[in-house]
């Protein structure tokens, strides 16, 4: 298909706006880390038991799975942009509700609502960016989702740190009589509202417009935003790829053998689910406690995650630069090997730790070596799997089921997230830190073979050409 290689900057602009959902995804996921001790406190929070705290934190994961599942169906019916606006509203409601919560139950409800926004953003941004991007830039623009997530994580960590240190405590009273930990949750309202305002001005996806027979609008979007020089031919190809949409819209039909059980949907489910078993969220969720356990001071163990996320942002940018040049498959294969080896090295280092009453103790030089090897893992993830998973999931599904397939796959991703997050503490207690890291290293090597056997190369091909066979 003919397209202008000098793509107008407009497509970069609208892709960045769509990726703001990824920023909120990252911010909302990380913001809870600075509030946990305050929330469980009797004096400053809700006086929670460990089980109740786990329920409150996990509510966002459950909401994310629900949001991802239904986002795809909603996008098919109402359009990508309208669903982005719904996500903006969800994030805004969650920010205000969580900050003003008076008990475990309403706090969990508001966090669930925010999770729905996270799930929607995880589905809609990759689909929208894939559908508006020209083939030669689709990998780099699709990677904006992961870059936005990484920046959201970083901003959340920094925001929490600054608010907690205004009066040297997350439990200090700040503006409006709200405690600092409540402000940590409330500040999400600002990017959430900005996302809604910016998304309101976005053009609708040309694939969605064609599916609704709005061909003139679709042609205008293709010409203006993708630099398409043969828009009429492109629209005919999109129409052919869409097929009979009546068979795809309903939930009943999506769960039938015509969709859920076709190979590409299972490939997407497997790919999204396995990505959680690389161990990435163990590094993110348990970073502070892990580094405290091997001898780092408490203050340093809270600074390390900020440094980690800065590295993540830089490596995501590098991954973006190469994802269209060397292809998705090669990037994923390199990442699987690099992550697996670095996790094994980290695990073997932890084997040298001594057990004390306060936990694991490593000699100073081994503590730093463990920190370096764990960051090597994170470098490989952020430069390879981090951006590639969003790009591939946005590309591999045919036009007629792209958002529904993405929704099912991202839901599987969140289910994998829940499994890994909930099983890590008991695995740690039963087997220790070293065997647990070695296990996830094996999972990374397993992901190498999954990619080799299941994931096709999608770089530099038109979406319609990908699915002709």
C-alpha positions as CSV (number, residue, x, y, z in Angstrom):
1,X,0.0,0.0,0.0
2,X,1.3,3.5,-0.9
3,X,2.0,5.8,2.0
4,X,4.1,8.9,2.4
5,X,7.3,8.0,4.3
6,X,7.4,11.6,5.5
7,X,4.5,11.0,7.8
8,X,2.8,14.2,9.0
9,X,3.6,15.1,12.6
10,X,-0.2,14.9,13.3
11,X,-0.1,11.1,13.6
12,X,2.7,11.4,16.2
13,X,0.6,14.0,18.1
14,X,-2.6,11.9,18.2
15,X,-0.6,8.8,19.2
16,X,0.9,10.6,22.1
17,X,-2.6,11.7,23.2
18,X,-3.8,8.1,23.0
19,X,-0.8,7.0,25.0
20,X,-1.8,9.3,27.9
21,X,-4.0,6.4,28.9
22,X,-0.8,4.4,29.4
23,X,0.6,7.2,31.6
24,X,-2.5,6.9,33.8
25,X,-2.2,3.2,33.7
26,X,1.4,3.4,35.1
27,X,0.5,6.2,37.6
28,X,-2.5,4.4,39.0
29,X,-0.6,1.1,39.3
30,X,2.3,2.6,41.3
31,X,0.6,5.3,43.4
32,X,-0.7,2.8,46.0
33,X,2.9,1.9,46.9
34,X,3.3,5.2,48.8
35,X,0.0,4.8,50.8
36,X,0.1,1.2,52.0
37,X,1.3,1.8,55.5
38,X,-0.9,4.8,56.0
39,X,-4.0,2.9,54.8
40,X,-3.5,0.1,57.2
41,X,-2.9,2.4,60.1
42,X,-5.6,2.7,62.8
43,X,-4.7,6.3,63.5
44,X,-4.4,7.6,60.0
45,X,-6.1,5.1,57.8
46,X,-8.7,2.3,58.1
47,X,-7.0,0.0,60.6
48,X,-6.7,-2.9,58.2
49,X,-5.5,-6.5,58.7
50,X,-3.0,-7.9,56.2
51,X,-5.8,-9.7,54.5
52,X,-7.9,-6.6,54.2
53,X,-5.0,-4.6,52.9
54,X,-4.4,-7.3,50.3
55,X,-8.1,-7.0,49.3
56,X,-7.8,-3.2,49.0
57,X,-4.7,-3.4,46.9
58,X,-6.0,-6.2,44.7
59,X,-9.2,-4.4,43.9
60,X,-7.5,-2.4,41.2
61,X,-6.3,-5.7,39.6
62,X,-9.8,-7.1,39.5
63,X,-11.1,-3.9,38.0
64,X,-8.4,-3.9,35.4
65,X,-9.4,-7.4,34.2
66,X,-13.0,-6.3,34.1
67,X,-12.2,-3.1,32.2
68,X,-10.0,-4.9,29.7
69,X,-12.7,-7.6,29.0
70,X,-15.4,-5.1,28.2
71,X,-13.3,-2.4,26.6
72,X,-13.0,-4.4,23.4
73,X,-16.7,-4.9,23.0
74,X,-17.5,-1.3,23.8
75,X,-14.9,0.0,21.3
76,X,-16.5,-2.2,18.6
77,X,-19.9,-0.7,19.2
78,X,-19.2,2.9,20.2
79,X,-15.7,3.7,18.8
80,X,-12.2,4.0,20.2
81,X,-12.4,7.7,21.2
82,X,-15.6,7.4,23.2
83,X,-14.2,4.5,25.2
84,X,-11.1,6.6,26.0
85,X,-13.4,9.3,27.4
86,X,-15.0,6.7,29.6
87,X,-11.5,5.7,30.9
88,X,-10.8,9.4,31.7
89,X,-14.0,9.6,33.7
90,X,-13.1,6.3,35.6
91,X,-9.7,7.6,36.5
92,X,-11.1,10.9,37.7
93,X,-13.8,9.3,39.8
94,X,-11.3,6.9,41.3
95,X,-8.8,9.7,42.2
96,X,-11.4,11.7,44.1
97,X,-13.2,8.8,45.7
98,X,-10.0,7.1,46.9
99,X,-8.7,10.3,48.4
100,X,-11.9,10.9,50.3
101,X,-12.7,7.3,51.3
102,X,-13.8,6.7,54.9
103,X,-13.6,2.9,55.0
104,X,-12.0,-0.2,53.5
105,X,-15.1,-0.9,51.4
106,X,-15.6,2.4,49.7
107,X,-11.8,2.7,49.2
108,X,-11.8,-0.7,47.5
109,X,-14.8,0.3,45.3
110,X,-13.0,3.5,44.1
111,X,-9.8,1.6,43.4
112,X,-11.9,-1.0,41.5
113,X,-13.3,1.9,39.4
114,X,-9.7,3.1,38.7
115,X,-8.8,-0.4,37.8
116,X,-11.5,-0.4,35.1
117,X,-9.9,2.7,33.7
118,X,-6.5,0.9,33.7
119,X,-8.0,-2.1,31.8
120,X,-9.7,0.2,29.3
121,X,-6.5,2.2,28.7
122,X,-4.5,-1.1,28.3
123,X,-6.8,-2.2,25.4
124,X,-7.7,1.0,23.6
125,X,-4.3,2.8,23.3
126,X,-2.6,-0.1,21.5
127,X,-5.6,-0.7,19.2
128,X,-6.0,2.9,18.3
129,X,-2.3,3.6,17.7
130,X,-2.0,0.5,15.5
131,X,-5.0,1.6,13.4
132,X,-3.9,5.2,12.8
133,X,-0.2,4.6,12.3
134,X,1.5,4.0,8.9
135,X,3.3,0.6,8.7
136,X,6.8,2.0,8.7
137,X,6.2,3.9,12.1
138,X,3.7,1.5,13.7
139,X,6.3,-0.1,16.0
140,X,7.7,3.1,17.3
141,X,4.3,4.7,17.8
142,X,2.9,1.6,19.3
143,X,5.8,1.6,21.8
144,X,4.6,5.0,23.1
145,X,2.2,2.9,25.3
146,X,5.0,1.3,27.2
147,X,7.0,4.6,27.4
148,X,3.9,6.3,28.8
149,X,3.5,3.5,31.4
150,X,7.1,3.9,32.4
151,X,6.8,7.7,32.7
152,X,3.6,7.3,34.7
153,X,5.4,5.0,37.1
154,X,8.2,7.4,37.5
155,X,6.0,10.4,38.1
156,X,3.9,8.5,40.6
157,X,7.0,7.5,42.6
158,X,8.3,11.1,42.5
159,X,4.9,12.5,43.4
160,X,4.6,10.2,46.4
161,X,8.1,11.0,47.5
162,X,7.6,14.8,47.3
163,X,4.2,14.7,49.1
164,X,5.5,12.5,51.8
165,X,8.4,14.8,52.5
166,X,6.6,18.2,52.5
167,X,6.2,17.7,56.2
168,X,8.4,14.6,56.5
169,X,5.5,12.2,56.8
170,X,2.8,10.7,54.5
171,X,0.4,11.1,57.4
172,X,0.9,14.9,57.8
173,X,-2.0,17.2,57.1
174,X,-1.6,19.2,53.9
175,X,-4.0,21.4,51.9
176,X,-7.7,21.3,52.5
177,X,-7.2,19.3,55.7
178,X,-6.3,16.1,53.7
179,X,-3.4,14.0,54.8
180,X,-0.4,13.6,52.5
181,X,-1.3,10.0,51.5
182,X,-4.7,11.1,50.4
183,X,-3.2,13.8,48.2
184,X,-1.0,11.1,46.6
185,X,-4.2,9.5,45.3
186,X,-6.0,12.8,44.6
187,X,-3.3,14.3,42.3
188,X,-4.2,11.7,39.6
189,X,-7.3,13.9,38.9
190,X,-5.0,16.4,36.9
191,X,-3.7,14.0,34.3
192,X,-7.0,12.2,34.1
193,X,-8.9,15.4,33.2
194,X,-6.2,16.4,30.8
195,X,-6.5,13.0,29.1
196,X,-10.3,13.4,28.7
197,X,-9.9,16.9,27.2
198,X,-7.2,15.9,24.7
199,X,-9.0,12.6,23.8
200,X,-12.2,14.6,23.0
201,X,-10.3,16.2,20.1
202,X,-9.0,13.0,18.6
203,X,-10.1,11.7,15.2
204,X,-11.8,8.3,15.2
205,X,-9.9,5.3,14.0
206,X,-10.2,4.9,10.2
207,X,-10.9,1.1,10.7
208,X,-13.8,1.9,13.0
209,X,-15.2,4.5,10.6
210,X,-15.1,2.1,7.7
211,X,-16.9,-0.5,9.9
212,X,-19.7,2.1,10.4
213,X,-19.7,2.9,6.7
214,X,-18.4,6.5,7.3
215,X,-16.1,6.2,4.3
216,X,-15.6,10.0,3.7
217,X,-14.4,10.5,7.3
218,X,-12.2,7.5,7.1
219,X,-10.6,8.7,3.9
220,X,-9.9,12.1,5.5
221,X,-8.2,10.5,8.5
222,X,-6.1,8.2,6.3
223,X,-4.9,11.1,4.2
224,X,-4.3,13.6,7.0
225,X,-2.8,11.4,9.7
226,X,-1.1,8.4,7.9
227,X,0.0,10.1,4.7
228,X,-1.9,7.5,2.7
229,X,-1.7,8.3,-1.1
230,X,-4.1,5.6,-2.2
231,X,-6.9,6.1,0.3
232,X,-9.7,4.6,-1.8
233,X,-7.8,1.3,-2.3
234,X,-6.9,1.3,1.4
235,X,-10.5,1.6,2.3
236,X,-11.5,-1.3,0.0
237,X,-8.9,-3.5,1.7
238,X,-10.2,-2.5,5.1
239,X,-13.7,-3.4,4.0
240,X,-12.6,-6.8,2.8
241,X,-10.7,-7.5,6.1
242,X,-13.7,-6.5,8.2
243,X,-16.0,-9.2,6.9
244,X,-19.4,-9.7,8.5
245,X,-19.3,-7.6,11.6
246,X,-22.7,-8.8,12.8
247,X,-21.0,-12.1,13.8
248,X,-18.5,-10.3,16.0
249,X,-20.3,-7.7,18.0
250,X,-22.2,-9.7,20.7
251,X,-20.5,-11.2,23.7
252,X,-22.2,-14.6,22.8
253,X,-20.6,-14.6,19.4
254,X,-17.2,-13.5,20.7
255,X,-17.2,-16.5,23.0
256,X,-18.1,-18.8,20.2
257,X,-15.6,-21.0,18.3
258,X,-15.6,-18.4,15.5
259,X,-13.6,-16.0,17.6
260,X,-12.3,-17.1,21.0
261,X,-11.0,-20.4,19.7
262,X,-9.5,-19.3,16.4
263,X,-5.7,-19.6,16.6
264,X,-4.8,-15.9,16.6
265,X,-6.9,-15.3,19.7
266,X,-5.2,-18.1,21.6
267,X,-1.8,-16.8,20.5
268,X,-2.7,-13.4,21.9
269,X,-4.0,-14.9,25.2
270,X,-0.8,-17.1,25.5
271,X,1.5,-14.2,24.7
272,X,-0.2,-11.7,27.1
273,X,-0.4,-14.3,29.9
274,X,3.2,-15.5,29.6
275,X,4.5,-12.0,29.7
276,X,3.6,-11.7,33.3
277,X,5.7,-14.8,34.1
278,X,8.8,-13.0,33.1
279,X,8.8,-11.8,36.7
280,X,8.6,-8.1,35.8
281,X,6.0,-7.1,38.3
282,X,8.0,-8.9,41.1
283,X,10.8,-6.4,40.4
284,X,8.3,-3.5,40.5
285,X,5.9,-4.4,43.3
286,X,8.4,-5.8,45.8
287,X,11.4,-3.7,44.9
288,X,11.7,-1.9,48.3
289,X,11.2,-5.0,50.4
290,X,13.5,-7.1,48.3
291,X,16.4,-4.7,48.6
292,X,15.8,-4.1,52.3
293,X,15.9,-7.9,52.7
294,X,19.5,-8.1,51.3
295,X,21.0,-5.4,53.3
296,X,20.2,-2.0,51.8
297,X,19.0,0.7,54.2
298,X,15.3,1.5,54.2
299,X,15.9,5.0,52.8
300,X,18.1,3.6,50.0
301,X,15.6,0.8,49.2
302,X,12.9,3.4,48.5
303,X,15.2,5.5,46.3
304,X,16.2,2.5,44.2
305,X,12.8,2.1,42.5
306,X,13.0,5.7,41.3
307,X,16.3,5.0,39.7
308,X,14.9,1.8,38.3
309,X,12.0,3.6,36.6
310,X,14.4,6.2,35.1
311,X,16.4,3.3,33.6
312,X,13.1,1.9,32.3
313,X,12.1,5.1,30.5
314,X,15.5,5.4,28.8
315,X,15.5,1.7,27.7
316,X,12.0,2.0,26.4
317,X,13.1,4.8,24.2
318,X,16.0,2.7,22.9
319,X,13.6,-0.2,22.2
320,X,11.3,2.2,20.3
321,X,14.2,3.2,18.0
322,X,14.9,-0.4,17.1
323,X,11.5,-2.2,17.0
324,X,10.8,-1.3,13.4
325,X,14.4,-1.8,12.3
326,X,15.1,-5.3,13.7
327,X,11.5,-6.5,14.0
328,X,9.3,-7.6,16.9
329,X,10.3,-11.3,17.0
330,X,14.0,-10.7,17.2
331,X,13.6,-8.1,19.9
332,X,11.4,-10.5,22.0
333,X,13.9,-13.4,21.5
334,X,16.8,-11.2,22.7
335,X,14.8,-10.1,25.6
336,X,13.8,-13.6,26.7
337,X,17.4,-14.8,26.8
338,X,18.7,-11.6,28.5
339,X,16.0,-11.6,31.2
340,X,16.3,-15.3,31.9
341,X,20.1,-15.2,32.3
342,X,20.0,-12.1,34.5
343,X,17.3,-13.6,36.8
344,X,19.4,-16.8,37.1
345,X,22.5,-14.7,38.1
346,X,20.4,-12.8,40.7
347,X,19.1,-16.1,42.0
348,X,22.5,-17.6,42.3
349,X,23.7,-14.5,44.2
350,X,20.9,-14.8,46.6
351,X,22.0,-18.4,47.3
352,X,25.0,-16.9,49.0
353,X,22.9,-14.9,51.5
354,X,22.8,-15.8,55.1
355,X,19.5,-16.1,57.0
356,X,19.2,-13.9,60.1
357,X,16.3,-12.9,62.4
358,X,15.9,-9.8,60.3
359,X,15.9,-11.7,56.9
360,X,18.5,-12.3,54.3
361,X,22.0,-10.8,54.7
362,X,24.4,-10.5,51.8
363,X,28.0,-9.1,51.9
364,X,28.1,-5.6,50.6
365,X,29.8,-6.5,47.3
366,X,27.2,-9.2,46.6
367,X,24.3,-6.8,47.5
368,X,25.5,-4.4,44.8
369,X,26.0,-7.3,42.3
370,X,22.4,-8.4,43.0
371,X,21.2,-4.9,42.4
372,X,23.1,-4.7,39.1
373,X,21.9,-8.0,37.8
374,X,18.3,-7.2,38.7
375,X,18.6,-3.9,36.8
376,X,20.1,-5.8,33.8
377,X,16.9,-7.8,33.8
378,X,14.9,-4.6,33.9
379,X,17.0,-3.1,31.1
380,X,16.3,-6.2,28.9
381,X,12.6,-6.1,29.7
382,X,12.1,-2.3,29.0
383,X,14.1,-2.5,25.8
384,X,12.4,-5.5,24.4
385,X,9.3,-7.1,25.9
386,X,8.0,-3.9,27.4
387,X,7.3,-2.0,24.1
388,X,6.9,-5.1,21.9
389,X,4.0,-6.7,23.8
390,X,1.8,-3.7,23.2
391,X,2.9,-3.4,19.6
392,X,2.3,-7.1,18.8
393,X,-1.0,-7.3,20.5
394,X,-2.2,-4.2,18.6
395,X,-1.2,-5.8,15.3
396,X,-1.9,-9.5,15.4
397,X,-5.7,-9.5,15.5
398,X,-7.7,-9.0,12.3
399,X,-9.6,-5.7,11.9
400,X,-12.9,-7.4,12.6
401,X,-11.9,-8.6,16.0
402,X,-9.0,-6.3,17.0
403,X,-10.5,-4.7,20.0
404,X,-12.3,-7.7,21.2
405,X,-9.3,-9.9,20.8
406,X,-7.1,-7.3,22.6
407,X,-9.6,-7.1,25.4
408,X,-9.5,-10.9,25.9
409,X,-5.7,-11.0,25.7
410,X,-5.2,-8.1,28.1
411,X,-7.7,-9.6,30.5
412,X,-5.5,-12.8,30.4
413,X,-2.5,-10.5,31.1
414,X,-4.2,-9.1,34.2
415,X,-5.2,-12.6,35.4
416,X,-1.5,-13.6,35.0
417,X,-0.6,-10.5,37.0
418,X,-2.9,-11.5,39.8
419,X,-1.5,-15.0,39.9
420,X,2.1,-13.9,40.0
421,X,1.5,-11.1,42.6
422,X,-0.5,-13.4,44.9
423,X,1.8,-16.4,44.7
424,X,5.1,-14.6,45.1
425,X,4.9,-14.1,48.9
426,X,4.0,-17.7,49.6
427,X,6.7,-18.9,47.1
428,X,9.2,-16.7,48.9
429,X,8.2,-18.1,52.3
430,X,8.2,-21.7,51.1
431,X,11.3,-21.8,48.9
432,X,13.3,-18.7,49.6
433,X,14.3,-15.8,47.3
434,X,16.9,-17.7,45.3
435,X,14.7,-20.6,44.0
436,X,11.9,-18.1,43.3
437,X,14.1,-16.0,41.1
438,X,15.5,-19.1,39.4
439,X,11.9,-20.2,38.6
440,X,11.1,-17.0,36.9
441,X,14.4,-17.3,35.0
442,X,13.2,-20.6,33.6
443,X,9.9,-19.0,32.7
444,X,11.8,-16.4,30.7
445,X,13.6,-19.1,28.7
446,X,10.2,-20.7,28.2
447,X,9.0,-17.5,26.7
448,X,11.8,-17.7,24.1
449,X,10.4,-20.9,22.7
450,X,6.8,-19.5,22.8
451,X,7.9,-16.5,20.7
452,X,9.8,-18.7,18.3
453,X,6.9,-21.1,17.8
454,X,3.9,-18.8,18.0
455,X,4.6,-15.1,17.3
456,X,4.8,-14.0,13.7
457,X,6.9,-11.1,12.5
458,X,4.6,-8.1,12.0
459,X,7.0,-5.3,11.3
460,X,6.6,-3.0,8.3
461,X,3.5,-4.6,7.0
462,X,0.1,-3.1,6.5
463,X,-2.5,-4.5,9.0
464,X,-4.7,-5.8,6.2
465,X,-1.8,-7.6,4.6
466,X,-0.9,-9.3,7.9
467,X,-4.2,-11.1,7.9
468,X,-4.8,-12.1,4.3
469,X,-3.5,-15.6,5.2
